[in-house]
Amino acid sequence: PAGSAATGHTNTRIADNLILQAVGAPASVDDATGITFDHNLWSTTPSANVSSASDVVADPLLVSAGNATVAGATPPDWYKLTSGSPAQGAGTAVSGVTDDYFGRPRSDPPDLGAHEL
């Protein structure tokens, strides 16, 4: 998150995520030492210290993207991908992650986010 300190990270990897940003400053960390970001989908262009060449910057085309949510009460189905999502097949295998949030097997390459379309 913007303004957060990454102090004390060693071999931390943030990969295969959907990062939806509200209007405003792009996502960044004060010090990304020890953190690797890769294969993430950002809804707006992030700061250089949190992005990688394997990232996608686009609308993830989520099932419930137009529906209002309440902070802390967004149901998991809100994050399901629709056909044609740029998150499809844009991920990388993460050791130990074989199924999506809903219990479906991950493809190779996997989709970004918690849902394997």
N, C-alpha and C positions, 0 to 999 in steps of 0.2 A: 504494500500500500504506500501511497505517497507519504513521504516524510518518515517512513519507518527506518529504524536502524537495523542493519544486518550483523551486528557485532556478535562474534562467537560462532559463526557458521563454518563448518568444515565438511566438504563433500556433500553439500546440500543440492538436490536437483529438483527443479520445478519444471515438470514436463507433462505434455498431453492434456493440458487444461483449456477450458473455455474461460476467458477473462473478460467479463462484460463490465465496461466502464461507463459511468454516468457522465454527463456533460461536465467538462472541467479539465483539470490538469491530467496529463497522462500518468499511467502507473509508473512508479519509480521507487527505488530504495536509495537511501543516503550512501550506503557502502555495500556493494554486492560482492565483496571479497568472500570467497568460499561458497558462493551460490552460482549454479549453472542453470540458465533458463534455456529450454529448447522445446520445439514442437508444441507451441502453444498457439491458440487462436485468440487474438485481441480484437475487441470490437472497435477500438480506435488505436492509432499508432502509439506504442509505448516509448518511453525513454530508451536511449541506446544501451544503457547499462542493464536493462532487463529483457532485451530482445535478442533474437538470433536469426541467422539466415534460414532456419527451418520453420520459422513462425509464419502464421497466416494472419493478415489484417483484413477482416471482413465481417459482415453480419453472419452469425452462425446459423441463421434460419432455424430457430427453435420452434417447437410446436406451439408454445404459449407465449411467444414473444410480445404479442400485442396486449396481453392481459395484465392488469395491474397486480402488483404483489404487495405484501406487507412485510416489512423488515423482520427477518427471523421466522417467517411463516410461509416461505415459498415451497410448495410441494415438489418432490423429485421429478414428477412428470413434466414440470415446466421446462426442464433442461433436456428433454428428448429432442433429437435432431429430426428434421424433415428431409424428405428426398431432395437431393440437390444441394445439401449443406456443404460448404467448403471444408467442414471438419471431417467429412468422410474420407477415410484412408490417409489422412494427413499426419497420423501419429507415429510413434515409434514404440517398439516393445519395451515394457518396463518389467524388470525381473520380479517375479512373484505376482504379477497382475495378469490373471488369465481370464477373468470374467468382468463384465461391466457391473454397474450398481444394481441392475435388475436381474443379475444372475445369468446373463447370456454370455457365451464365449466370445472373446475378443478375436477379431480377424487379424490378418497379417498383410499389410500394416493395419493397426487399429485406428478407429475413429478417435478424434479428440473429444475430451469430456467424459462424463460418467456413463453415457449411453452409446452402445454399439448398435448402429442402425442395421 
